[in-house]
Amino acid sequence: MRGRPKENRVSDALLNATLVELAEGGYAGTTIAGIARRAGTSKQAIYRRFPDKTALAAAALANGFLAFRPDPPLRGSVAEDLRRYLIGLAKTLTETPLGGAIRSLSSYRHIPEIAAVFEEAENGQRLALRQVLIATPFEADMETRIDLLLGLVSFGMLVRGYVPTAYEFERAIHLVLGLVAPRDPRPFSGLPGT
């Protein structure tokens, strides 16, 4: 029993070091030796806990997702609850190595251990947003609304390389909830080239 706190410290150090290594070097550039060096431990200490790099990367990603602990909905305003959730998620993705680790592992979703972590995280995010939207006038097409809001985060991170700003989140929330009408498109002037 006396060794447990040290064991937990080593495991925590390994998970944190793995996230940083993934964020900085990508999955292909992350090595067990590099993780051990960053965590201040040995490769043997890693292999006592994890069978391989994939298992360690999946555990580190799962642990990184745990860093995001959203506040429960206040129920005063659906838009405010969504804003708080999305900004909290964005903050976690930008202020911890989780965002970089997600970017580096997103193309490895074909690996079952990594896919399972992404699926569990997405299910948790969707559940949290359902809890905001349930029993509101915005419950209709709830899954599509959730897709659009989470898609803003995913597209921003994976394609554009940044997390949307608070203003962009607010604008998207208002559009998704129908609180503001989309801007009128420019008048139709015929198809290009005609």
PyMOL CGO cylinders between C-alpha atoms (Angstrom):
from pymol import cmd
from pymol.cgo import CYLINDER

trace = [
    CYLINDER, 0.00, 0.00, 0.00, 2.83, 2.40, 0.71, 0.3, 1, 1, 1, 1, 1, 1,
    CYLINDER, 2.83, 2.40, 0.71, 3.92, 2.31, -2.94, 0.3, 1, 1, 1, 1, 1, 1,
    CYLINDER, 3.92, 2.31, -2.94, 0.56, 3.30, -4.40, 0.3, 1, 1, 1, 1, 1, 1,
    CYLINDER, 0.56, 3.30, -4.40, 0.96, 7.11, -4.30, 0.3, 1, 1, 1, 1, 1, 1,
    CYLINDER, 0.96, 7.11, -4.30, 4.30, 6.82, -6.09, 0.3, 1, 1, 1, 1, 1, 1,
    CYLINDER, 4.30, 6.82, -6.09, 2.77, 4.45, -8.65, 0.3, 1, 1, 1, 1, 1, 1,
    CYLINDER, 2.77, 4.45, -8.65, -0.02, 6.96, -9.28, 0.3, 1, 1, 1, 1, 1, 1,
    CYLINDER, -0.02, 6.96, -9.28, 2.49, 9.80, -9.66, 0.3, 1, 1, 1, 1, 1, 1,
    CYLINDER, 2.49, 9.80, -9.66, 4.49, 7.80, -12.20, 0.3, 1, 1, 1, 1, 1, 1,
    CYLINDER, 4.49, 7.80, -12.20, 1.34, 6.85, -14.15, 0.3, 1, 1, 1, 1, 1, 1,
    CYLINDER, 1.34, 6.85, -14.15, 0.14, 10.46, -14.13, 0.3, 1, 1, 1, 1, 1, 1,
    CYLINDER, 0.14, 10.46, -14.13, 3.56, 11.66, -15.27, 0.3, 1, 1, 1, 1, 1, 1,
    CYLINDER, 3.56, 11.66, -15.27, 3.54, 9.09, -18.11, 0.3, 1, 1, 1, 1, 1, 1,
    CYLINDER, 3.54, 9.09, -18.11, 0.05, 10.10, -19.30, 0.3, 1, 1, 1, 1, 1, 1,
    CYLINDER, 0.05, 10.10, -19.30, 0.92, 13.79, -19.21, 0.3, 1, 1, 1, 1, 1, 1,
    CYLINDER, 0.92, 13.79, -19.21, 4.26, 13.25, -20.93, 0.3, 1, 1, 1, 1, 1, 1,
    CYLINDER, 4.26, 13.25, -20.93, 2.57, 11.18, -23.62, 0.3, 1, 1, 1, 1, 1, 1,
    CYLINDER, 2.57, 11.18, -23.62, 0.05, 13.93, -24.37, 0.3, 1, 1, 1, 1, 1, 1,
    CYLINDER, 0.05, 13.93, -24.37, 2.85, 16.48, -24.70, 0.3, 1, 1, 1, 1, 1, 1,
    CYLINDER, 2.85, 16.48, -24.70, 4.90, 14.17, -26.93, 0.3, 1, 1, 1, 1, 1, 1,
    CYLINDER, 4.90, 14.17, -26.93, 1.86, 13.50, -29.14, 0.3, 1, 1, 1, 1, 1, 1,
    CYLINDER, 1.86, 13.50, -29.14, 1.06, 17.20, -29.34, 0.3, 1, 1, 1, 1, 1, 1,
    CYLINDER, 1.06, 17.20, -29.34, 4.63, 18.15, -30.24, 0.3, 1, 1, 1, 1, 1, 1,
    CYLINDER, 4.63, 18.15, -30.24, 5.81, 15.24, -32.39, 0.3, 1, 1, 1, 1, 1, 1,
    CYLINDER, 5.81, 15.24, -32.39, 2.67, 13.52, -33.64, 0.3, 1, 1, 1, 1, 1, 1,
    CYLINDER, 2.67, 13.52, -33.64, 1.97, 9.84, -33.24, 0.3, 1, 1, 1, 1, 1, 1,
    CYLINDER, 1.97, 9.84, -33.24, 4.73, 8.71, -35.60, 0.3, 1, 1, 1, 1, 1, 1,
    CYLINDER, 4.73, 8.71, -35.60, 7.28, 10.94, -33.87, 0.3, 1, 1, 1, 1, 1, 1,
    CYLINDER, 7.28, 10.94, -33.87, 6.34, 9.84, -30.37, 0.3, 1, 1, 1, 1, 1, 1,
    CYLINDER, 6.34, 9.84, -30.37, 8.55, 7.15, -28.90, 0.3, 1, 1, 1, 1, 1, 1,
    CYLINDER, 8.55, 7.15, -28.90, 8.53, 5.20, -25.67, 0.3, 1, 1, 1, 1, 1, 1,
    CYLINDER, 8.53, 5.20, -25.67, 12.07, 6.46, -25.00, 0.3, 1, 1, 1, 1, 1, 1,
    CYLINDER, 12.07, 6.46, -25.00, 10.97, 10.08, -25.48, 0.3, 1, 1, 1, 1, 1, 1,
    CYLINDER, 10.97, 10.08, -25.48, 8.00, 9.62, -23.18, 0.3, 1, 1, 1, 1, 1, 1,
    CYLINDER, 8.00, 9.62, -23.18, 10.18, 8.01, -20.52, 0.3, 1, 1, 1, 1, 1, 1,
    CYLINDER, 10.18, 8.01, -20.52, 12.72, 10.83, -20.78, 0.3, 1, 1, 1, 1, 1, 1,
    CYLINDER, 12.72, 10.83, -20.78, 10.02, 13.52, -20.50, 0.3, 1, 1, 1, 1, 1, 1,
    CYLINDER, 10.02, 13.52, -20.50, 8.35, 11.74, -17.56, 0.3, 1, 1, 1, 1, 1, 1,
    CYLINDER, 8.35, 11.74, -17.56, 11.66, 11.23, -15.79, 0.3, 1, 1, 1, 1, 1, 1,
    CYLINDER, 11.66, 11.23, -15.79, 11.30, 7.46, -15.64, 0.3, 1, 1, 1, 1, 1, 1,
    CYLINDER, 11.30, 7.46, -15.64, 12.39, 4.37, -17.55, 0.3, 1, 1, 1, 1, 1, 1,
    CYLINDER, 12.39, 4.37, -17.55, 11.04, 2.47, -20.52, 0.3, 1, 1, 1, 1, 1, 1,
    CYLINDER, 11.04, 2.47, -20.52, 10.61, -0.50, -18.20, 0.3, 1, 1, 1, 1, 1, 1,
    CYLINDER, 10.61, -0.50, -18.20, 8.27, 1.56, -16.00, 0.3, 1, 1, 1, 1, 1, 1,
    CYLINDER, 8.27, 1.56, -16.00, 6.14, 2.25, -19.08, 0.3, 1, 1, 1, 1, 1, 1,
    CYLINDER, 6.14, 2.25, -19.08, 6.04, -1.38, -20.19, 0.3, 1, 1, 1, 1, 1, 1,
    CYLINDER, 6.04, -1.38, -20.19, 5.01, -2.46, -16.68, 0.3, 1, 1, 1, 1, 1, 1,
    CYLINDER, 5.01, -2.46, -16.68, 1.88, -0.32, -17.15, 0.3, 1, 1, 1, 1, 1, 1,
    CYLINDER, 1.88, -0.32, -17.15, 1.20, -0.38, -20.90, 0.3, 1, 1, 1, 1, 1, 1,
    CYLINDER, 1.20, -0.38, -20.90, 1.86, -3.11, -23.46, 0.3, 1, 1, 1, 1, 1, 1,
    CYLINDER, 1.86, -3.11, -23.46, 2.77, -0.71, -26.28, 0.3, 1, 1, 1, 1, 1, 1,
    CYLINDER, 2.77, -0.71, -26.28, 2.74, 2.85, -27.56, 0.3, 1, 1, 1, 1, 1, 1,
    CYLINDER, 2.74, 2.85, -27.56, -0.80, 2.56, -28.88, 0.3, 1, 1, 1, 1, 1, 1,
    CYLINDER, -0.80, 2.56, -28.88, -2.22, 1.54, -25.50, 0.3, 1, 1, 1, 1, 1, 1,
    CYLINDER, -2.22, 1.54, -25.50, -0.29, 4.36, -23.82, 0.3, 1, 1, 1, 1, 1, 1,
    CYLINDER, -0.29, 4.36, -23.82, -1.47, 6.92, -26.40, 0.3, 1, 1, 1, 1, 1, 1,
    CYLINDER, -1.47, 6.92, -26.40, -5.09, 5.80, -25.98, 0.3, 1, 1, 1, 1, 1, 1,
    CYLINDER, -5.09, 5.80, -25.98, -4.82, 6.00, -22.17, 0.3, 1, 1, 1, 1, 1, 1,
    CYLINDER, -4.82, 6.00, -22.17, -3.21, 9.44, -22.37, 0.3, 1, 1, 1, 1, 1, 1,
    CYLINDER, -3.21, 9.44, -22.37, -5.92, 10.70, -24.73, 0.3, 1, 1, 1, 1, 1, 1,
    CYLINDER, -5.92, 10.70, -24.73, -8.65, 9.34, -22.45, 0.3, 1, 1, 1, 1, 1, 1,
    CYLINDER, -8.65, 9.34, -22.45, -6.99, 10.98, -19.46, 0.3, 1, 1, 1, 1, 1, 1,
    CYLINDER, -6.99, 10.98, -19.46, -6.70, 14.25, -21.40, 0.3, 1, 1, 1, 1, 1, 1,
    CYLINDER, -6.70, 14.25, -21.40, -10.42, 14.23, -22.15, 0.3, 1, 1, 1, 1, 1, 1,
    CYLINDER, -10.42, 14.23, -22.15, -11.06, 13.87, -18.41, 0.3, 1, 1, 1, 1, 1, 1,
    CYLINDER, -11.06, 13.87, -18.41, -9.45, 17.30, -17.93, 0.3, 1, 1, 1, 1, 1, 1,
    CYLINDER, -9.45, 17.30, -17.93, -12.59, 18.83, -19.43, 0.3, 1, 1, 1, 1, 1, 1,
    CYLINDER, -12.59, 18.83, -19.43, -15.17, 18.89, -16.68, 0.3, 1, 1, 1, 1, 1, 1,
    CYLINDER, -15.17, 18.89, -16.68, -18.00, 21.14, -17.80, 0.3, 1, 1, 1, 1, 1, 1,
    CYLINDER, -18.00, 21.14, -17.80, -20.23, 22.83, -15.29, 0.3, 1, 1, 1, 1, 1, 1,
    CYLINDER, -20.23, 22.83, -15.29, -23.80, 21.53, -15.27, 0.3, 1, 1, 1, 1, 1, 1,
    CYLINDER, -23.80, 21.53, -15.27, -26.31, 23.58, -17.26, 0.3, 1, 1, 1, 1, 1, 1,
    CYLINDER, -26.31, 23.58, -17.26, -27.74, 26.57, -15.38, 0.3, 1, 1, 1, 1, 1, 1,
    CYLINDER, -27.74, 26.57, -15.38, -31.07, 26.22, -17.18, 0.3, 1, 1, 1, 1, 1, 1,
    CYLINDER, -31.07, 26.22, -17.18, -31.54, 29.98, -17.34, 0.3, 1, 1, 1, 1, 1, 1,
    CYLINDER, -31.54, 29.98, -17.34, -30.61, 30.30, -21.00, 0.3, 1, 1, 1, 1, 1, 1,
    CYLINDER, -30.61, 30.30, -21.00, -29.98, 27.55, -23.54, 0.3, 1, 1, 1, 1, 1, 1,
    CYLINDER, -29.98, 27.55, -23.54, -27.68, 29.86, -25.51, 0.3, 1, 1, 1, 1, 1, 1,
    CYLINDER, -27.68, 29.86, -25.51, -25.64, 30.70, -22.39, 0.3, 1, 1, 1, 1, 1, 1,
    CYLINDER, -25.64, 30.70, -22.39, -25.35, 27.05, -21.37, 0.3, 1, 1, 1, 1, 1, 1,
    CYLINDER, -25.35, 27.05, -21.37, -24.13, 26.16, -24.87, 0.3, 1, 1, 1, 1, 1, 1,
    CYLINDER, -24.13, 26.16, -24.87, -21.71, 29.08, -24.85, 0.3, 1, 1, 1, 1, 1, 1,
    CYLINDER, -21.71, 29.08, -24.85, -20.26, 28.06, -21.48, 0.3, 1, 1, 1, 1, 1, 1,
    CYLINDER, -20.26, 28.06, -21.48, -19.87, 24.46, -22.63, 0.3, 1, 1, 1, 1, 1, 1,
    CYLINDER, -19.87, 24.46, -22.63, -18.21, 25.24, -25.97, 0.3, 1, 1, 1, 1, 1, 1,
    CYLINDER, -18.21, 25.24, -25.97, -15.90, 27.90, -24.56, 0.3, 1, 1, 1, 1, 1, 1,
    CYLINDER, -15.90, 27.90, -24.56, -14.90, 25.51, -21.76, 0.3, 1, 1, 1, 1, 1, 1,
    CYLINDER, -14.90, 25.51, -21.76, -14.15, 22.82, -24.32, 0.3, 1, 1, 1, 1, 1, 1,
    CYLINDER, -14.15, 22.82, -24.32, -12.16, 25.27, -26.44, 0.3, 1, 1, 1, 1, 1, 1,
    CYLINDER, -12.16, 25.27, -26.44, -10.22, 26.40, -23.38, 0.3, 1, 1, 1, 1, 1, 1,
    CYLINDER, -10.22, 26.40, -23.38, -9.29, 22.82, -22.54, 0.3, 1, 1, 1, 1, 1, 1,
    CYLINDER, -9.29, 22.82, -22.54, -8.20, 22.18, -26.13, 0.3, 1, 1, 1, 1, 1, 1,
    CYLINDER, -8.20, 22.18, -26.13, -6.01, 25.29, -26.28, 0.3, 1, 1, 1, 1, 1, 1,
    CYLINDER, -6.01, 25.29, -26.28, -4.60, 25.43, -22.74, 0.3, 1, 1, 1, 1, 1, 1,
    CYLINDER, -4.60, 25.43, -22.74, -3.64, 21.76, -22.43, 0.3, 1, 1, 1, 1, 1, 1,
    CYLINDER, -3.64, 21.76, -22.43, -1.77, 19.44, -24.78, 0.3, 1, 1, 1, 1, 1, 1,
    CYLINDER, -1.77, 19.44, -24.78, -5.07, 17.67, -25.51, 0.3, 1, 1, 1, 1, 1, 1,
    CYLINDER, -5.07, 17.67, -25.51, -5.78, 19.73, -28.64, 0.3, 1, 1, 1, 1, 1, 1,
    CYLINDER, -5.78, 19.73, -28.64, -2.43, 18.88, -30.19, 0.3, 1, 1, 1, 1, 1, 1,
    CYLINDER, -2.43, 18.88, -30.19, -2.78, 15.23, -29.22, 0.3, 1, 1, 1, 1, 1, 1,
    CYLINDER, -2.78, 15.23, -29.22, -6.22, 15.10, -30.84, 0.3, 1, 1, 1, 1, 1, 1,
    CYLINDER, -6.22, 15.10, -30.84, -4.81, 16.59, -34.04, 0.3, 1, 1, 1, 1, 1, 1,
    CYLINDER, -4.81, 16.59, -34.04, -1.97, 14.07, -34.07, 0.3, 1, 1, 1, 1, 1, 1,
    CYLINDER, -1.97, 14.07, -34.07, -4.23, 11.06, -33.39, 0.3, 1, 1, 1, 1, 1, 1,
    CYLINDER, -4.23, 11.06, -33.39, -7.24, 11.97, -35.54, 0.3, 1, 1, 1, 1, 1, 1,
    CYLINDER, -7.24, 11.97, -35.54, -5.83, 10.19, -38.59, 0.3, 1, 1, 1, 1, 1, 1,
    CYLINDER, -5.83, 10.19, -38.59, -5.30, 7.05, -36.47, 0.3, 1, 1, 1, 1, 1, 1,
    CYLINDER, -5.30, 7.05, -36.47, -8.97, 6.48, -35.71, 0.3, 1, 1, 1, 1, 1, 1,
    CYLINDER, -8.97, 6.48, -35.71, -8.70, 3.21, -37.62, 0.3, 1, 1, 1, 1, 1, 1,
    CYLINDER, -8.70, 3.21, -37.62, -6.80, 1.79, -34.63, 0.3, 1, 1, 1, 1, 1, 1,
    CYLINDER, -6.80, 1.79, -34.63, -9.47, 0.27, -32.36, 0.3, 1, 1, 1, 1, 1, 1,
    CYLINDER, -9.47, 0.27, -32.36, -8.02, 1.51, -29.04, 0.3, 1, 1, 1, 1, 1, 1,
    CYLINDER, -8.02, 1.51, -29.04, -7.78, 5.08, -30.28, 0.3, 1, 1, 1, 1, 1, 1,
    CYLINDER, -7.78, 5.08, -30.28, -11.17, 4.95, -32.03, 0.3, 1, 1, 1, 1, 1, 1,
    CYLINDER, -11.17, 4.95, -32.03, -12.77, 3.77, -28.78, 0.3, 1, 1, 1, 1, 1, 1,
    CYLINDER, -12.77, 3.77, -28.78, -11.40, 6.78, -26.88, 0.3, 1, 1, 1, 1, 1, 1,
    CYLINDER, -11.40, 6.78, -26.88, -12.61, 9.24, -29.52, 0.3, 1, 1, 1, 1, 1, 1,
    CYLINDER, -12.61, 9.24, -29.52, -16.03, 7.57, -29.56, 0.3, 1, 1, 1, 1, 1, 1,
    CYLINDER, -16.03, 7.57, -29.56, -16.35, 7.70, -25.77, 0.3, 1, 1, 1, 1, 1, 1,
    CYLINDER, -16.35, 7.70, -25.77, -15.32, 11.36, -25.70, 0.3, 1, 1, 1, 1, 1, 1,
    CYLINDER, -15.32, 11.36, -25.70, -17.78, 12.26, -28.46, 0.3, 1, 1, 1, 1, 1, 1,
    CYLINDER, -17.78, 12.26, -28.46, -20.56, 10.37, -26.69, 0.3, 1, 1, 1, 1, 1, 1,
    CYLINDER, -20.56, 10.37, -26.69, -19.83, 12.34, -23.52, 0.3, 1, 1, 1, 1, 1, 1,
    CYLINDER, -19.83, 12.34, -23.52, -19.84, 15.64, -25.39, 0.3, 1, 1, 1, 1, 1, 1,
    CYLINDER, -19.84, 15.64, -25.39, -23.09, 14.78, -27.15, 0.3, 1, 1, 1, 1, 1, 1,
    CYLINDER, -23.09, 14.78, -27.15, -24.71, 13.76, -23.86, 0.3, 1, 1, 1, 1, 1, 1,
    CYLINDER, -24.71, 13.76, -23.86, -23.72, 17.05, -22.24, 0.3, 1, 1, 1, 1, 1, 1,
    CYLINDER, -23.72, 17.05, -22.24, -25.21, 19.03, -25.13, 0.3, 1, 1, 1, 1, 1, 1,
    CYLINDER, -25.21, 19.03, -25.13, -28.38, 16.90, -25.10, 0.3, 1, 1, 1, 1, 1, 1,
    CYLINDER, -28.38, 16.90, -25.10, -28.79, 17.80, -21.44, 0.3, 1, 1, 1, 1, 1, 1,
    CYLINDER, -28.79, 17.80, -21.44, -28.75, 21.47, -22.44, 0.3, 1, 1, 1, 1, 1, 1,
    CYLINDER, -28.75, 21.47, -22.44, -31.21, 21.07, -25.31, 0.3, 1, 1, 1, 1, 1, 1,
    CYLINDER, -31.21, 21.07, -25.31, -33.64, 18.55, -23.81, 0.3, 1, 1, 1, 1, 1, 1,
    CYLINDER, -33.64, 18.55, -23.81, -37.13, 19.80, -22.97, 0.3, 1, 1, 1, 1, 1, 1,
    CYLINDER, -37.13, 19.80, -22.97, -36.54, 23.14, -24.70, 0.3, 1, 1, 1, 1, 1, 1,
    CYLINDER, -36.54, 23.14, -24.70, -38.03, 24.53, -27.89, 0.3, 1, 1, 1, 1, 1, 1,
    CYLINDER, -38.03, 24.53, -27.89, -34.69, 23.59, -29.47, 0.3, 1, 1, 1, 1, 1, 1,
    CYLINDER, -34.69, 23.59, -29.47, -35.10, 19.86, -28.85, 0.3, 1, 1, 1, 1, 1, 1,
    CYLINDER, -35.10, 19.86, -28.85, -36.32, 19.40, -32.43, 0.3, 1, 1, 1, 1, 1, 1,
    CYLINDER, -36.32, 19.40, -32.43, -33.46, 18.28, -34.68, 0.3, 1, 1, 1, 1, 1, 1,
    CYLINDER, -33.46, 18.28, -34.68, -31.29, 18.08, -31.58, 0.3, 1, 1, 1, 1, 1, 1,
    CYLINDER, -31.29, 18.08, -31.58, -28.68, 15.75, -33.08, 0.3, 1, 1, 1, 1, 1, 1,
    CYLINDER, -28.68, 15.75, -33.08, -28.20, 18.01, -36.10, 0.3, 1, 1, 1, 1, 1, 1,
    CYLINDER, -28.20, 18.01, -36.10, -27.81, 21.05, -33.83, 0.3, 1, 1, 1, 1, 1, 1,
    CYLINDER, -27.81, 21.05, -33.83, -25.21, 19.14, -31.82, 0.3, 1, 1, 1, 1, 1, 1,
    CYLINDER, -25.21, 19.14, -31.82, -23.41, 18.07, -35.01, 0.3, 1, 1, 1, 1, 1, 1,
    CYLINDER, -23.41, 18.07, -35.01, -23.19, 21.68, -36.14, 0.3, 1, 1, 1, 1, 1, 1,
    CYLINDER, -23.19, 21.68, -36.14, -21.83, 22.96, -32.83, 0.3, 1, 1, 1, 1, 1, 1,
    CYLINDER, -21.83, 22.96, -32.83, -19.31, 20.17, -32.29, 0.3, 1, 1, 1, 1, 1, 1,
    CYLINDER, -19.31, 20.17, -32.29, -18.44, 20.34, -35.98, 0.3, 1, 1, 1, 1, 1, 1,
    CYLINDER, -18.44, 20.34, -35.98, -17.42, 23.96, -35.54, 0.3, 1, 1, 1, 1, 1, 1,
    CYLINDER, -17.42, 23.96, -35.54, -14.86, 22.88, -32.94, 0.3, 1, 1, 1, 1, 1, 1,
    CYLINDER, -14.86, 22.88, -32.94, -13.65, 19.87, -34.93, 0.3, 1, 1, 1, 1, 1, 1,
    CYLINDER, -13.65, 19.87, -34.93, -13.42, 21.71, -38.25, 0.3, 1, 1, 1, 1, 1, 1,
    CYLINDER, -13.42, 21.71, -38.25, -11.64, 24.64, -36.63, 0.3, 1, 1, 1, 1, 1, 1,
    CYLINDER, -11.64, 24.64, -36.63, -9.10, 22.38, -34.95, 0.3, 1, 1, 1, 1, 1, 1,
    CYLINDER, -9.10, 22.38, -34.95, -8.47, 19.75, -37.58, 0.3, 1, 1, 1, 1, 1, 1,
    CYLINDER, -8.47, 19.75, -37.58, -8.87, 21.68, -40.81, 0.3, 1, 1, 1, 1, 1, 1,
    CYLINDER, -8.87, 21.68, -40.81, -8.20, 25.30, -40.00, 0.3, 1, 1, 1, 1, 1, 1,
    CYLINDER, -8.20, 25.30, -40.00, -5.71, 24.71, -37.19, 0.3, 1, 1, 1, 1, 1, 1,
    CYLINDER, -5.71, 24.71, -37.19, -7.36, 26.85, -34.51, 0.3, 1, 1, 1, 1, 1, 1,
    CYLINDER, -7.36, 26.85, -34.51, -10.23, 26.78, -32.04, 0.3, 1, 1, 1, 1, 1, 1,
    CYLINDER, -10.23, 26.78, -32.04, -13.03, 29.24, -32.82, 0.3, 1, 1, 1, 1, 1, 1,
    CYLINDER, -13.03, 29.24, -32.82, -13.28, 32.44, -30.82, 0.3, 1, 1, 1, 1, 1, 1,
    CYLINDER, -13.28, 32.44, -30.82, -15.99, 33.28, -28.28, 0.3, 1, 1, 1, 1, 1, 1,
    CYLINDER, -15.99, 33.28, -28.28, -17.64, 35.51, -30.91, 0.3, 1, 1, 1, 1, 1, 1,
    CYLINDER, -17.64, 35.51, -30.91, -17.68, 32.69, -33.47, 0.3, 1, 1, 1, 1, 1, 1,
    CYLINDER, -17.68, 32.69, -33.47, -19.22, 30.35, -30.90, 0.3, 1, 1, 1, 1, 1, 1,
    CYLINDER, -19.22, 30.35, -30.90, -21.90, 32.89, -30.00, 0.3, 1, 1, 1, 1, 1, 1,
    CYLINDER, -21.90, 32.89, -30.00, -22.73, 33.50, -33.65, 0.3, 1, 1, 1, 1, 1, 1,
    CYLINDER, -22.73, 33.50, -33.65, -22.96, 29.76, -34.35, 0.3, 1, 1, 1, 1, 1, 1,
    CYLINDER, -22.96, 29.76, -34.35, -25.12, 29.17, -31.28, 0.3, 1, 1, 1, 1, 1, 1,
    CYLINDER, -25.12, 29.17, -31.28, -27.53, 31.91, -32.31, 0.3, 1, 1, 1, 1, 1, 1,
    CYLINDER, -27.53, 31.91, -32.31, -27.72, 30.56, -35.85, 0.3, 1, 1, 1, 1, 1, 1,
    CYLINDER, -27.72, 30.56, -35.85, -28.21, 26.96, -34.65, 0.3, 1, 1, 1, 1, 1, 1,
    CYLINDER, -28.21, 26.96, -34.65, -30.93, 28.02, -32.23, 0.3, 1, 1, 1, 1, 1, 1,
    CYLINDER, -30.93, 28.02, -32.23, -32.60, 30.28, -34.80, 0.3, 1, 1, 1, 1, 1, 1,
    CYLINDER, -32.60, 30.28, -34.80, -32.19, 33.32, -32.56, 0.3, 1, 1, 1, 1, 1, 1,
    CYLINDER, -32.19, 33.32, -32.56, -30.89, 35.39, -35.46, 0.3, 1, 1, 1, 1, 1, 1,
    CYLINDER, -30.89, 35.39, -35.46, -31.73, 34.99, -39.09, 0.3, 1, 1, 1, 1, 1, 1,
    CYLINDER, -31.73, 34.99, -39.09, -28.87, 34.12, -41.42, 0.3, 1, 1, 1, 1, 1, 1,
    CYLINDER, -28.87, 34.12, -41.42, -27.71, 37.04, -43.51, 0.3, 1, 1, 1, 1, 1, 1,
    CYLINDER, -27.71, 37.04, -43.51, -29.46, 37.43, -46.82, 0.3, 1, 1, 1, 1, 1, 1,
    CYLINDER, -29.46, 37.43, -46.82, -27.34, 36.18, -49.69, 0.3, 1, 1, 1, 1, 1, 1,
    CYLINDER, -27.34, 36.18, -49.69, -26.40, 38.59, -52.41, 0.3, 1, 1, 1, 1, 1, 1,
    CYLINDER, -26.40, 38.59, -52.41, -29.09, 39.03, -55.02, 0.3, 1, 1, 1, 1, 1, 1,
    CYLINDER, -29.09, 39.03, -55.02, -29.08, 36.34, -57.66, 0.3, 1, 1, 1, 1, 1, 1,
    CYLINDER, -29.08, 36.34, -57.66, -27.28, 37.56, -60.73, 0.3, 1, 1, 1, 1, 1, 1,
    CYLINDER, -27.28, 37.56, -60.73, -27.11, 34.40, -62.75, 0.3, 1, 1, 1, 1, 1, 1,
    CYLINDER, -27.11, 34.40, -62.75, -24.65, 31.59, -62.71, 0.3, 1, 1, 1, 1, 1, 1,
    CYLINDER, -24.65, 31.59, -62.71, -20.96, 32.37, -63.03, 0.3, 1, 1, 1, 1, 1, 1,
    CYLINDER, -20.96, 32.37, -63.03, -19.79, 32.27, -66.60, 0.3, 1, 1, 1, 1, 1, 1,
    CYLINDER, -19.79, 32.27, -66.60, -23.19, 32.92, -68.16, 0.3, 1, 1, 1, 1, 1, 1,
]
cmd.load_cgo(trace, "trace")
